[in-house]
Amino acid sequence: MREFINNNDLSFDEGSRNTTIVTLIGYAQHLGWSKEALEEELLTEIEEDGFIQDEIDRLWQYCYNRNYKNFWTTPKAKELYKF
């Protein structure tokens, strides 16, 4: 996941955090990760910015219910992201 973040220049800066979290949740779900595994991977960022945890809590089930993980099997995902 860290390589994915770095390879795609994802940012946790204010103004881009929501988009980054949605992207990471969908990708994590595509990989079969649990919410807890993603939280563990992002522990440093979460400790620095509680908004990240709030967004994960708020959006995990939303992304799951809308099958955001399926995006990662599309040609568009391969066009937009390195993974």
N, CA, C and O atoms as a Maestro MAE file, in Angstrom:
{
 s_m_m2io_version
 :::
 2.0.0
}

f_m_ct {
 s_m_title
 :::
 protein
 m_atom[332] {
  # First column is atom index #
  i_m_mmod_type
  r_m_x_coord
  r_m_y_coord
  r_m_z_coord
  i_m_residue_number
  s_m_chain_name
  s_m_pdb_residue_name
  s_m_pdb_atom_name
  i_m_atomic_number
  :::
  1 25 0.830 -1.194 0.000 1 A "MET " " N  " 7
  2 3 0.000 0.000 0.000 1 A "MET " " CA " 6
  3 2 0.875 1.258 0.000 1 A "MET " " C  " 6
  4 15 0.564 2.246 -0.666 1 A "MET " " O  " 8
  5 25 1.955 1.202 0.748 2 A "ARG " " N  " 7
  6 3 2.846 2.366 0.800 2 A "ARG " " CA " 6
  7 2 3.423 2.652 -0.586 2 A "ARG " " C  " 6
  8 15 3.538 3.808 -0.993 2 A "ARG " " O  " 8
  9 25 3.783 1.594 -1.303 3 A "GLU " " N  " 7
  10 3 4.307 1.748 -2.662 3 A "GLU " " CA " 6
  11 2 3.237 2.352 -3.575 3 A "GLU " " C  " 6
  12 15 3.540 3.209 -4.405 3 A "GLU " " O  " 8
  13 25 1.997 1.909 -3.424 4 A "PHE " " N  " 7
  14 3 0.892 2.447 -4.206 4 A "PHE " " CA " 6
  15 2 0.724 3.946 -3.935 4 A "PHE " " C  " 6
  16 15 0.549 4.732 -4.867 4 A "PHE " " O  " 8
  17 25 0.777 4.333 -2.677 5 A "ILE " " N  " 7
  18 3 0.648 5.745 -2.301 5 A "ILE " " CA " 6
  19 2 1.765 6.560 -2.949 5 A "ILE " " C  " 6
  20 15 1.517 7.604 -3.552 5 A "ILE " " O  " 8
  21 25 2.983 6.075 -2.818 6 A "ASN " " N  " 7
  22 3 4.133 6.794 -3.368 6 A "ASN " " CA " 6
  23 2 4.122 6.836 -4.894 6 A "ASN " " C  " 6
  24 15 4.378 7.884 -5.488 6 A "ASN " " O  " 8
  25 25 3.831 5.714 -5.523 7 A "ASN " " N  " 7
  26 3 3.836 5.636 -6.986 7 A "ASN " " CA " 6
  27 2 2.782 6.530 -7.633 7 A "ASN " " C  " 6
  28 15 2.930 6.951 -8.780 7 A "ASN " " O  " 8
  29 25 1.729 6.811 -6.890 8 A "ASN " " N  " 7
  30 3 0.636 7.599 -7.442 8 A "ASN " " CA " 6
  31 2 0.557 9.008 -6.851 8 A "ASN " " C  " 6
  32 15 -0.415 9.732 -7.065 8 A "ASN " " O  " 8
  33 25 1.593 9.379 -6.108 9 A "ASP " " N  " 7
  34 3 1.670 10.726 -5.518 9 A "ASP " " CA " 6
  35 2 0.401 11.110 -4.768 9 A "ASP " " C  " 6
  36 15 -0.076 12.240 -4.876 9 A "ASP " " O  " 8
  37 25 -0.142 10.163 -4.008 10 A "LEU " " N  " 7
  38 3 -1.339 10.458 -3.224 10 A "LEU " " CA " 6
  39 2 -0.956 11.318 -2.028 10 A "LEU " " C  " 6
  40 15 0.101 11.134 -1.424 10 A "LEU " " O  " 8
  41 25 -1.820 12.244 -1.705 11 A "SER " " N  " 7
  42 3 -1.529 13.217 -0.664 11 A "SER " " CA " 6
  43 2 -2.573 13.155 0.448 11 A "SER " " C  " 6
  44 15 -3.757 12.923 0.206 11 A "SER " " O  " 8
  45 25 -2.100 13.369 1.664 12 A "PHE " " N  " 7
  46 3 -2.992 13.473 2.810 12 A "PHE " " CA " 6
  47 2 -3.143 14.930 3.241 12 A "PHE " " C  " 6
  48 15 -3.592 15.213 4.351 12 A "PHE " " O  " 8
  49 25 -2.770 15.840 2.365 13 A "ASP " " N  " 7
  50 3 -2.906 17.265 2.654 13 A "ASP " " CA " 6
  51 2 -4.371 17.660 2.641 13 A "ASP " " C  " 6
  52 15 -5.188 17.061 1.942 13 A "ASP " " O  " 8
  53 25 -4.684 18.673 3.421 14 A "GLU " " N  " 7
  54 3 -6.039 19.196 3.448 14 A "GLU " " CA " 6
  55 2 -6.447 19.586 2.036 14 A "GLU " " C  " 6
  56 15 -5.682 20.220 1.309 14 A "GLU " " O  " 8
  57 25 -7.640 19.207 1.663 15 A "GLY " " N  " 7
  58 3 -8.131 19.476 0.316 15 A "GLY " " CA " 6
  59 2 -8.055 18.267 -0.601 15 A "GLY " " C  " 6
  60 15 -8.760 18.202 -1.608 15 A "GLY " " O  " 8
  61 25 -7.196 17.303 -0.252 16 A "SER " " N  " 7
  62 3 -7.091 16.091 -1.070 16 A "SER " " CA " 6
  63 2 -7.299 14.827 -0.240 16 A "SER " " C  " 6
  64 15 -7.301 13.720 -0.780 16 A "SER " " O  " 8
  65 25 -7.473 14.989 1.065 17 A "ARG " " N  " 7
  66 3 -7.579 13.819 1.951 17 A "ARG " " CA " 6
  67 2 -8.760 12.924 1.609 17 A "ARG " " C  " 6
  68 15 -8.625 11.701 1.595 17 A "ARG " " O  " 8
  69 25 -9.908 13.513 1.334 18 A "ASN " " N  " 7
  70 3 -11.086 12.706 1.057 18 A "ASN " " CA " 6
  71 2 -10.876 11.843 -0.177 18 A "ASN " " C  " 6
  72 15 -11.156 10.644 -0.150 18 A "ASN " " O  " 8
  73 25 -10.393 12.432 -1.244 19 A "THR " " N  " 7
  74 3 -10.146 11.687 -2.478 19 A "THR " " CA " 6
  75 2 -9.127 10.582 -2.241 19 A "THR " " C  " 6
  76 15 -9.304 9.458 -2.712 19 A "THR " " O  " 8
  77 25 -8.076 10.892 -1.522 20 A "THR " " N  " 7
  78 3 -7.057 9.885 -1.219 20 A "THR " " CA " 6
  79 2 -7.641 8.742 -0.410 20 A "THR " " C  " 6
  80 15 -7.369 7.580 -0.709 20 A "THR " " O  " 8
  81 25 -8.426 9.037 0.591 21 A "ILE " " N  " 7
  82 3 -9.001 7.986 1.437 21 A "ILE " " CA " 6
  83 2 -9.961 7.110 0.642 21 A "ILE " " C  " 6
  84 15 -9.936 5.888 0.783 21 A "ILE " " O  " 8
  85 25 -10.798 7.706 -0.182 22 A "VAL " " N  " 7
  86 3 -11.717 6.917 -1.012 22 A "VAL " " CA " 6
  87 2 -10.924 6.009 -1.947 22 A "VAL " " C  " 6
  88 15 -11.264 4.838 -2.116 22 A "VAL " " O  " 8
  89 25 -9.882 6.541 -2.546 23 A "THR " " N  " 7
  90 3 -9.036 5.744 -3.434 23 A "THR " " CA " 6
  91 2 -8.409 4.584 -2.681 23 A "THR " " C  " 6
  92 15 -8.432 3.449 -3.158 23 A "THR " " O  " 8
  93 25 -7.850 4.858 -1.508 24 A "LEU " " N  " 7
  94 3 -7.188 3.809 -0.735 24 A "LEU " " CA " 6
  95 2 -8.166 2.761 -0.222 24 A "LEU " " C  " 6
  96 15 -7.843 1.574 -0.190 24 A "LEU " " O  " 8
  97 25 -9.346 3.187 0.176 25 A "ILE " " N  " 7
  98 3 -10.348 2.219 0.625 25 A "ILE " " CA " 6
  99 2 -10.731 1.291 -0.527 25 A "ILE " " C  " 6
  100 15 -10.742 0.071 -0.361 25 A "ILE " " O  " 8
  101 25 -11.039 1.851 -1.676 26 A "GLY " " N  " 7
  102 3 -11.409 1.017 -2.823 26 A "GLY " " CA " 6
  103 2 -10.293 0.063 -3.206 26 A "GLY " " C  " 6
  104 15 -10.543 -1.111 -3.481 26 A "GLY " " O  " 8
  105 25 -9.069 0.558 -3.225 27 A "TYR " " N  " 7
  106 3 -7.931 -0.292 -3.576 27 A "TYR " " CA " 6
  107 2 -7.702 -1.363 -2.513 27 A "TYR " " C  " 6
  108 15 -7.450 -2.521 -2.846 27 A "TYR " " O  " 8
  109 25 -7.788 -0.991 -1.254 28 A "ALA " " N  " 7
  110 3 -7.624 -1.965 -0.169 28 A "ALA " " CA " 6
  111 2 -8.685 -3.057 -0.264 28 A "ALA " " C  " 6
  112 15 -8.377 -4.238 -0.105 28 A "ALA " " O  " 8
  113 25 -9.917 -2.672 -0.519 29 A "GLN " " N  " 7
  114 3 -10.982 -3.665 -0.645 29 A "GLN " " CA " 6
  115 2 -10.746 -4.556 -1.854 29 A "GLN " " C  " 6
  116 15 -11.026 -5.754 -1.802 29 A "GLN " " O  " 8
  117 25 -10.241 -3.996 -2.929 30 A "HIS " " N  " 7
  118 3 -9.884 -4.782 -4.109 30 A "HIS " " CA " 6
  119 2 -8.832 -5.842 -3.749 30 A "HIS " " C  " 6
  120 15 -8.892 -6.977 -4.222 30 A "HIS " " O  " 8
  121 25 -7.876 -5.452 -2.911 31 A "LEU " " N  " 7
  122 3 -6.821 -6.382 -2.489 31 A "LEU " " CA " 6
  123 2 -7.276 -7.380 -1.432 31 A "LEU " " C  " 6
  124 15 -6.543 -8.309 -1.094 31 A "LEU " " O  " 8
  125 25 -8.490 -7.188 -0.909 32 A "GLY " " N  " 7
  126 3 -9.008 -8.078 0.121 32 A "GLY " " CA " 6
  127 2 -8.588 -7.692 1.530 32 A "GLY " " C  " 6
  128 15 -8.689 -8.496 2.457 32 A "GLY " " O  " 8
  129 25 -8.120 -6.471 1.690 33 A "TRP " " N  " 7
  130 3 -7.708 -5.997 3.010 33 A "TRP " " CA " 6
  131 2 -8.921 -5.710 3.877 33 A "TRP " " C  " 6
  132 15 -9.993 -5.372 3.375 33 A "TRP " " O  " 8
  133 25 -8.744 -5.847 5.173 34 A "SER " " N  " 7
  134 3 -9.759 -5.437 6.135 34 A "SER " " CA " 6
  135 2 -9.581 -3.958 6.443 34 A "SER " " C  " 6
  136 15 -8.549 -3.363 6.134 34 A "SER " " O  " 8
  137 25 -10.584 -3.385 7.046 35 A "LYS " " N  " 7
  138 3 -10.511 -1.998 7.491 35 A "LYS " " CA " 6
  139 2 -9.356 -1.834 8.469 35 A "LYS " " C  " 6
  140 15 -8.619 -0.850 8.414 35 A "LYS " " O  " 8
  141 25 -9.207 -2.794 9.354 36 A "GLU " " N  " 7
  142 3 -8.149 -2.741 10.362 36 A "GLU " " CA " 6
  143 2 -6.761 -2.778 9.728 36 A "GLU " " C  " 6
  144 15 -5.846 -2.104 10.202 36 A "GLU " " O  " 8
  145 25 -6.597 -3.556 8.666 37 A "ALA " " N  " 7
  146 3 -5.305 -3.626 7.986 37 A "ALA " " CA " 6
  147 2 -4.957 -2.279 7.355 37 A "ALA " " C  " 6
  148 15 -3.805 -1.848 7.409 37 A "ALA " " O  " 8
  149 25 -5.941 -1.616 6.759 38 A "LEU " " N  " 7
  150 3 -5.702 -0.302 6.182 38 A "LEU " " CA " 6
  151 2 -5.358 0.701 7.274 38 A "LEU " " C  " 6
  152 15 -4.447 1.513 7.113 38 A "LEU " " O  " 8
  153 25 -6.083 0.645 8.376 39 A "GLU " " N  " 7
  154 3 -5.803 1.556 9.483 39 A "GLU " " CA " 6
  155 2 -4.388 1.340 10.031 39 A "GLU " " C  " 6
  156 15 -3.691 2.300 10.359 39 A "GLU " " O  " 8
  157 25 -3.983 0.109 10.125 40 A "GLU " " N  " 7
  158 3 -2.633 -0.188 10.602 40 A "GLU " " CA " 6
  159 2 -1.588 0.369 9.635 40 A "GLU " " C  " 6
  160 15 -0.578 0.930 10.061 40 A "GLU " " O  " 8
  161 25 -1.832 0.214 8.352 41 A "GLU " " N  " 7
  162 3 -0.907 0.725 7.338 41 A "GLU " " CA " 6
  163 2 -0.796 2.249 7.392 41 A "GLU " " C  " 6
  164 15 0.268 2.808 7.126 41 A "GLU " " O  " 8
  165 25 -1.887 2.909 7.735 42 A "LEU " " N  " 7
  166 3 -1.926 4.365 7.756 42 A "LEU " " CA " 6
  167 2 -1.794 4.936 9.167 42 A "LEU " " C  " 6
  168 15 -2.144 6.093 9.402 42 A "LEU " " O  " 8
  169 25 -1.301 4.147 10.091 43 A "LEU " " N  " 7
  170 3 -1.244 4.556 11.496 43 A "LEU " " CA " 6
  171 2 -0.504 5.885 11.693 43 A "LEU " " C  " 6
  172 15 -0.972 6.737 12.448 43 A "LEU " " O  " 8
  173 25 0.606 6.070 11.047 44 A "THR " " N  " 7
  174 3 1.359 7.319 11.189 44 A "THR " " CA " 6
  175 2 0.522 8.508 10.748 44 A "THR " " C  " 6
  176 15 0.460 9.521 11.445 44 A "THR " " O  " 8
  177 25 -0.119 8.390 9.601 45 A "GLU " " N  " 7
  178 3 -0.949 9.476 9.086 45 A "GLU " " CA " 6
  179 2 -2.154 9.728 9.988 45 A "GLU " " C  " 6
  180 15 -2.535 10.876 10.218 45 A "GLU " " O  " 8
  181 25 -2.748 8.655 10.493 46 A "ILE " " N  " 7
  182 3 -3.909 8.777 11.379 46 A "ILE " " CA " 6
  183 2 -3.514 9.482 12.673 46 A "ILE " " C  " 6
  184 15 -4.257 10.326 13.172 46 A "ILE " " O  " 8
  185 25 -2.353 9.141 13.215 47 A "GLU " " N  " 7
  186 3 -1.894 9.782 14.449 47 A "GLU " " CA " 6
  187 2 -1.628 11.267 14.244 47 A "GLU " " C  " 6
  188 15 -1.796 12.058 15.172 47 A "GLU " " O  " 8
  189 25 -1.221 11.651 13.053 48 A "GLU " " N  " 7
  190 3 -0.947 13.056 12.749 48 A "GLU " " CA " 6
  191 2 -2.206 13.838 12.403 48 A "GLU " " C  " 6
  192 15 -2.244 15.058 12.565 48 A "GLU " " O  " 8
  193 25 -3.239 13.143 11.926 49 A "ASP " " N  " 7
  194 3 -4.440 13.824 11.440 49 A "ASP " " CA " 6
  195 2 -5.658 12.931 11.672 49 A "ASP " " C  " 6
  196 15 -5.904 11.999 10.906 49 A "ASP " " O  " 8
  197 25 -6.409 13.214 12.718 50 A "GLY " " N  " 7
  198 3 -7.580 12.411 13.078 50 A "GLY " " CA " 6
  199 2 -8.655 12.378 12.008 50 A "GLY " " C  " 6
  200 15 -9.494 11.477 12.010 50 A "GLY " " O  " 8
  201 25 -8.651 13.345 11.089 51 A "PHE " " N  " 7
  202 3 -9.628 13.374 10.006 51 A "PHE " " CA " 6
  203 2 -9.535 12.106 9.166 51 A "PHE " " C  " 6
  204 15 -10.543 11.616 8.657 51 A "PHE " " O  " 8
  205 25 -8.329 11.581 9.024 52 A "ILE " " N  " 7
  206 3 -8.127 10.383 8.200 52 A "ILE " " CA " 6
  207 2 -8.891 9.209 8.795 52 A "ILE " " C  " 6
  208 15 -9.559 8.474 8.068 52 A "ILE " " O  " 8
  209 25 -8.801 9.025 10.109 53 A "GLN " " N  " 7
  210 3 -9.557 7.954 10.771 53 A "GLN " " CA " 6
  211 2 -11.051 8.187 10.618 53 A "GLN " " C  " 6
  212 15 -11.805 7.255 10.339 53 A "GLN " " O  " 8
  213 25 -11.477 9.427 10.799 54 A "ASP " " N  " 7
  214 3 -12.899 9.752 10.656 54 A "ASP " " CA " 6
  215 2 -13.402 9.396 9.258 54 A "ASP " " C  " 6
  216 15 -14.499 8.859 9.108 54 A "ASP " " O  " 8
  217 25 -12.603 9.696 8.244 55 A "GLU " " N  " 7
  218 3 -13.003 9.397 6.872 55 A "GLU " " CA " 6
  219 2 -13.034 7.888 6.616 55 A "GLU " " C  " 6
  220 15 -13.939 7.393 5.945 55 A "GLU " " O  " 8
  221 25 -12.068 7.171 7.138 56 A "ILE " " N  " 7
  222 3 -12.090 5.716 6.983 56 A "ILE " " CA " 6
  223 2 -13.343 5.146 7.634 56 A "ILE " " C  " 6
  224 15 -14.031 4.314 7.043 56 A "ILE " " O  " 8
  225 25 -13.638 5.592 8.851 57 A "ASP " " N  " 7
  226 3 -14.827 5.114 9.561 57 A "ASP " " CA " 6
  227 2 -16.099 5.445 8.787 57 A "ASP " " C  " 6
  228 15 -17.010 4.622 8.700 57 A "ASP " " O  " 8
  229 25 -16.156 6.624 8.239 58 A "ARG " " N  " 7
  230 3 -17.353 7.092 7.548 58 A "ARG " " CA " 6
  231 2 -17.537 6.427 6.184 58 A "ARG " " C  " 6
  232 15 -18.665 6.172 5.763 58 A "ARG " " O  " 8
  233 25 -16.433 6.147 5.498 59 A "LEU " " N  " 7
  234 3 -16.520 5.734 4.104 59 A "LEU " " CA " 6
  235 2 -16.285 4.252 3.832 59 A "LEU " " C  " 6
  236 15 -16.589 3.786 2.734 59 A "LEU " " O  " 8
  237 25 -15.759 3.502 4.782 60 A "TRP " " N  " 7
  238 3 -15.436 2.095 4.525 60 A "TRP " " CA " 6
  239 2 -16.653 1.330 4.021 60 A "TRP " " C  " 6
  240 15 -16.595 0.706 2.961 60 A "TRP " " O  " 8
  241 25 -17.741 1.372 4.759 61 A "GLN " " N  " 7
  242 3 -18.940 0.616 4.374 61 A "GLN " " CA " 6
  243 2 -19.588 1.206 3.127 61 A "GLN " " C  " 6
  244 15 -20.106 0.469 2.287 61 A "GLN " " O  " 8
  245 25 -19.561 2.517 3.004 62 A "TYR " " N  " 7
  246 3 -20.100 3.182 1.813 62 A "TYR " " CA " 6
  247 2 -19.411 2.647 0.557 62 A "TYR " " C  " 6
  248 15 -20.076 2.260 -0.404 62 A "TYR " " O  " 8
  249 25 -18.089 2.626 0.568 63 A "CYS " " N  " 7
  250 3 -17.326 2.130 -0.584 63 A "CYS " " CA " 6
  251 2 -17.596 0.653 -0.830 63 A "CYS " " C  " 6
  252 15 -17.701 0.217 -1.977 63 A "CYS " " O  " 8
  253 25 -17.708 -0.106 0.238 64 A "TYR " " N  " 7
  254 3 -17.996 -1.542 0.119 64 A "TYR " " CA " 6
  255 2 -19.372 -1.756 -0.524 64 A "TYR " " C  " 6
  256 15 -19.514 -2.553 -1.451 64 A "TYR " " O  " 8
  257 25 -20.360 -1.050 -0.030 65 A "ASN " " N  " 7
  258 3 -21.734 -1.214 -0.538 65 A "ASN " " CA " 6
  259 2 -21.866 -0.826 -2.007 65 A "ASN " " C  " 6
  260 15 -22.745 -1.328 -2.707 65 A "ASN " " O  " 8
  261 25 -21.002 0.058 -2.470 66 A "ARG " " N  " 7
  262 3 -21.058 0.528 -3.855 66 A "ARG " " CA " 6
  263 2 -20.003 -0.122 -4.740 66 A "ARG " " C  " 6
  264 15 -19.762 0.316 -5.865 66 A "ARG " " O  " 8
  265 25 -19.377 -1.171 -4.217 67 A "ASN " " N  " 7
  266 3 -18.412 -1.974 -4.979 67 A "ASN " " CA " 6
  267 2 -17.278 -1.157 -5.592 67 A "ASN " " C  " 6
  268 15 -16.908 -1.368 -6.747 67 A "ASN " " O  " 8
  269 25 -16.733 -0.230 -4.821 68 A "TYR " " N  " 7
  270 3 -15.609 0.561 -5.316 68 A "TYR " " CA " 6
  271 2 -14.420 -0.323 -5.667 68 A "TYR " " C  " 6
  272 15 -13.573 0.064 -6.473 68 A "TYR " " O  " 8
  273 25 -14.352 -1.495 -5.072 69 A "LYS " " N  " 7
  274 3 -13.249 -2.411 -5.376 69 A "LYS " " CA " 6
  275 2 -13.265 -2.844 -6.843 69 A "LYS " " C  " 6
  276 15 -12.215 -3.169 -7.397 69 A "LYS " " O  " 8
  277 25 -14.424 -2.852 -7.471 70 A "ASN " " N  " 7
  278 3 -14.527 -3.290 -8.859 70 A "ASN " " CA " 6
  279 2 -13.843 -2.333 -9.832 70 A "ASN " " C  " 6
  280 15 -13.420 -2.746 -10.912 70 A "ASN " " O  " 8
  281 25 -13.731 -1.063 -9.460 71 A "PHE " " N  " 7
  282 3 -13.061 -0.084 -10.313 71 A "PHE " " CA " 6
  283 2 -11.647 -0.543 -10.670 71 A "PHE " " C  " 6
  284 15 -11.157 -0.269 -11.765 71 A "PHE " " O  " 8
  285 25 -11.002 -1.235 -9.746 72 A "TRP " " N  " 7
  286 3 -9.592 -1.608 -9.917 72 A "TRP " " CA " 6
  287 2 -9.390 -2.712 -10.934 72 A "TRP " " C  " 6
  288 15 -8.251 -3.076 -11.223 72 A "TRP " " O  " 8
  289 25 -10.458 -3.252 -11.481 73 A "THR " " N  " 7
  290 3 -10.357 -4.265 -12.534 73 A "THR " " CA " 6
  291 2 -10.597 -3.662 -13.917 73 A "THR " " C  " 6
  292 15 -10.592 -4.375 -14.920 73 A "THR " " O  " 8
  293 25 -10.803 -2.360 -13.965 74 A "THR " " N  " 7
  294 3 -11.144 -1.711 -15.233 74 A "THR " " CA " 6
  295 2 -9.907 -1.149 -15.936 74 A "THR " " C  " 6
  296 15 -8.897 -0.860 -15.294 74 A "THR " " O  " 8
  297 25 -9.994 -0.998 -17.245 75 A "PRO " " N  " 7
  298 3 -8.898 -0.347 -17.979 75 A "PRO " " CA " 6
  299 2 -8.652 1.086 -17.495 75 A "PRO " " C  " 6
  300 15 -7.516 1.560 -17.509 75 A "PRO " " O  " 8
  301 25 -9.707 1.770 -17.070 76 A "LYS " " N  " 7
  302 3 -9.577 3.152 -16.589 76 A "LYS " " CA " 6
  303 2 -8.668 3.211 -15.363 76 A "LYS " " C  " 6
  304 15 -7.843 4.117 -15.249 76 A "LYS " " O  " 8
  305 25 -8.811 2.268 -14.458 77 A "ALA " " N  " 7
  306 3 -7.951 2.231 -13.258 77 A "ALA " " CA " 6
  307 2 -6.501 2.075 -13.657 77 A "ALA " " C  " 6
  308 15 -5.622 2.741 -13.109 77 A "ALA " " O  " 8
  309 25 -6.250 1.192 -14.613 78 A "LYS " " N  " 7
  310 3 -4.881 0.958 -15.079 78 A "LYS " " CA " 6
  311 2 -4.319 2.180 -15.805 78 A "LYS " " C  " 6
  312 15 -3.109 2.406 -15.815 78 A "LYS " " O  " 8
  313 25 -5.196 2.951 -16.399 79 A "GLU " " N  " 7
  314 3 -4.789 4.177 -17.076 79 A "GLU " " CA " 6
  315 2 -4.444 5.283 -16.072 79 A "GLU " " C  " 6
  316 15 -3.508 6.056 -16.280 79 A "GLU " " O  " 8
  317 25 -5.206 5.344 -14.993 80 A "LEU " " N  " 7
  318 3 -5.044 6.445 -14.034 80 A "LEU " " CA " 6
  319 2 -4.034 6.191 -12.927 80 A "LEU " " C  " 6
  320 15 -3.453 7.135 -12.390 80 A "LEU " " O  " 8
  321 25 -3.816 4.921 -12.578 81 A "TYR " " N  " 7
  322 3 -2.985 4.590 -11.422 81 A "TYR " " CA " 6
  323 2 -1.936 3.551 -11.769 81 A "TYR " " C  " 6
  324 15 -2.116 2.743 -12.680 81 A "TYR " " O  " 8
  325 25 -0.840 3.585 -11.030 82 A "LYS " " N  " 7
  326 3 0.199 2.559 -11.117 82 A "LYS " " CA " 6
  327 2 -0.039 1.552 -9.999 82 A "LYS " " C  " 6
  328 15 0.012 1.907 -8.822 82 A "LYS " " O  " 8
  329 25 -0.298 0.302 -10.360 83 A "PHE " " N  " 7
  330 3 -0.490 -0.764 -9.358 83 A "PHE " " CA " 6
  331 2 -0.243 -2.111 -9.986 83 A "PHE " " C  " 6
  332 15 -0.353 -3.135 -9.313 83 A "PHE " " O  " 8
  :::
 }
 m_bond[331] {
  # First column is bond index #
  i_m_from
  i_m_to
  i_m_order
  :::
  1 1 2 1
  2 2 3 1
  3 3 4 2
  4 3 5 1
  5 5 6 1
  6 6 7 1
  7 7 8 2
  8 7 9 1
  9 9 10 1
  10 10 11 1
  11 11 12 2
  12 11 13 1
  13 13 14 1
  14 14 15 1
  15 15 16 2
  16 15 17 1
  17 17 18 1
  18 18 19 1
  19 19 20 2
  20 19 21 1
  21 21 22 1
  22 22 23 1
  23 23 24 2
  24 23 25 1
  25 25 26 1
  26 26 27 1
  27 27 28 2
  28 27 29 1
  29 29 30 1
  30 30 31 1
  31 31 32 2
  32 31 33 1
  33 33 34 1
  34 34 35 1
  35 35 36 2
  36 35 37 1
  37 37 38 1
  38 38 39 1
  39 39 40 2
  40 39 41 1
  41 41 42 1
  42 42 43 1
  43 43 44 2
  44 43 45 1
  45 45 46 1
  46 46 47 1
  47 47 48 2
  48 47 49 1
  49 49 50 1
  50 50 51 1
  51 51 52 2
  52 51 53 1
  53 53 54 1
  54 54 55 1
  55 55 56 2
  56 55 57 1
  57 57 58 1
  58 58 59 1
  59 59 60 2
  60 59 61 1
  61 61 62 1
  62 62 63 1
  63 63 64 2
  64 63 65 1
  65 65 66 1
  66 66 67 1
  67 67 68 2
  68 67 69 1
  69 69 70 1
  70 70 71 1
  71 71 72 2
  72 71 73 1
  73 73 74 1
  74 74 75 1
  75 75 76 2
  76 75 77 1
  77 77 78 1
  78 78 79 1
  79 79 80 2
  80 79 81 1
  81 81 82 1
  82 82 83 1
  83 83 84 2
  84 83 85 1
  85 85 86 1
  86 86 87 1
  87 87 88 2
  88 87 89 1
  89 89 90 1
  90 90 91 1
  91 91 92 2
  92 91 93 1
  93 93 94 1
  94 94 95 1
  95 95 96 2
  96 95 97 1
  97 97 98 1
  98 98 99 1
  99 99 100 2
  100 99 101 1
  101 101 102 1
  102 102 103 1
  103 103 104 2
  104 103 105 1
  105 105 106 1
  106 106 107 1
  107 107 108 2
  108 107 109 1
  109 109 110 1
  110 110 111 1
  111 111 112 2
  112 111 113 1
  113 113 114 1
  114 114 115 1
  115 115 116 2
  116 115 117 1
  117 117 118 1
  118 118 119 1
  119 119 120 2
  120 119 121 1
  121 121 122 1
  122 122 123 1
  123 123 124 2
  124 123 125 1
  125 125 126 1
  126 126 127 1
  127 127 128 2
  128 127 129 1
  129 129 130 1
  130 130 131 1
  131 131 132 2
  132 131 133 1
  133 133 134 1
  134 134 135 1
  135 135 136 2
  136 135 137 1
  137 137 138 1
  138 138 139 1
  139 139 140 2
  140 139 141 1
  141 141 142 1
  142 142 143 1
  143 143 144 2
  144 143 145 1
  145 145 146 1
  146 146 147 1
  147 147 148 2
  148 147 149 1
  149 149 150 1
  150 150 151 1
  151 151 152 2
  152 151 153 1
  153 153 154 1
  154 154 155 1
  155 155 156 2
  156 155 157 1
  157 157 158 1
  158 158 159 1
  159 159 160 2
  160 159 161 1
  161 161 162 1
  162 162 163 1
  163 163 164 2
  164 163 165 1
  165 165 166 1
  166 166 167 1
  167 167 168 2
  168 167 169 1
  169 169 170 1
  170 170 171 1
  171 171 172 2
  172 171 173 1
  173 173 174 1
  174 174 175 1
  175 175 176 2
  176 175 177 1
  177 177 178 1
  178 178 179 1
  179 179 180 2
  180 179 181 1
  181 181 182 1
  182 182 183 1
  183 183 184 2
  184 183 185 1
  185 185 186 1
  186 186 187 1
  187 187 188 2
  188 187 189 1
  189 189 190 1
  190 190 191 1
  191 191 192 2
  192 191 193 1
  193 193 194 1
  194 194 195 1
  195 195 196 2
  196 195 197 1
  197 197 198 1
  198 198 199 1
  199 199 200 2
  200 199 201 1
  201 201 202 1
  202 202 203 1
  203 203 204 2
  204 203 205 1
  205 205 206 1
  206 206 207 1
  207 207 208 2
  208 207 209 1
  209 209 210 1
  210 210 211 1
  211 211 212 2
  212 211 213 1
  213 213 214 1
  214 214 215 1
  215 215 216 2
  216 215 217 1
  217 217 218 1
  218 218 219 1
  219 219 220 2
  220 219 221 1
  221 221 222 1
  222 222 223 1
  223 223 224 2
  224 223 225 1
  225 225 226 1
  226 226 227 1
  227 227 228 2
  228 227 229 1
  229 229 230 1
  230 230 231 1
  231 231 232 2
  232 231 233 1
  233 233 234 1
  234 234 235 1
  235 235 236 2
  236 235 237 1
  237 237 238 1
  238 238 239 1
  239 239 240 2
  240 239 241 1
  241 241 242 1
  242 242 243 1
  243 243 244 2
  244 243 245 1
  245 245 246 1
  246 246 247 1
  247 247 248 2
  248 247 249 1
  249 249 250 1
  250 250 251 1
  251 251 252 2
  252 251 253 1
  253 253 254 1
  254 254 255 1
  255 255 256 2
  256 255 257 1
  257 257 258 1
  258 258 259 1
  259 259 260 2
  260 259 261 1
  261 261 262 1
  262 262 263 1
  263 263 264 2
  264 263 265 1
  265 265 266 1
  266 266 267 1
  267 267 268 2
  268 267 269 1
  269 269 270 1
  270 270 271 1
  271 271 272 2
  272 271 273 1
  273 273 274 1
  274 274 275 1
  275 275 276 2
  276 275 277 1
  277 277 278 1
  278 278 279 1
  279 279 280 2
  280 279 281 1
  281 281 282 1
  282 282 283 1
  283 283 284 2
  284 283 285 1
  285 285 286 1
  286 286 287 1
  287 287 288 2
  288 287 289 1
  289 289 290 1
  290 290 291 1
  291 291 292 2
  292 291 293 1
  293 293 294 1
  294 294 295 1
  295 295 296 2
  296 295 297 1
  297 297 298 1
  298 298 299 1
  299 299 300 2
  300 299 301 1
  301 301 302 1
  302 302 303 1
  303 303 304 2
  304 303 305 1
  305 305 306 1
  306 306 307 1
  307 307 308 2
  308 307 309 1
  309 309 310 1
  310 310 311 1
  311 311 312 2
  312 311 313 1
  313 313 314 1
  314 314 315 1
  315 315 316 2
  316 315 317 1
  317 317 318 1
  318 318 319 1
  319 319 320 2
  320 319 321 1
  321 321 322 1
  322 322 323 1
  323 323 324 2
  324 323 325 1
  325 325 326 1
  326 326 327 1
  327 327 328 2
  328 327 329 1
  329 329 330 1
  330 330 331 1
  331 331 332 2
  :::
 }
}
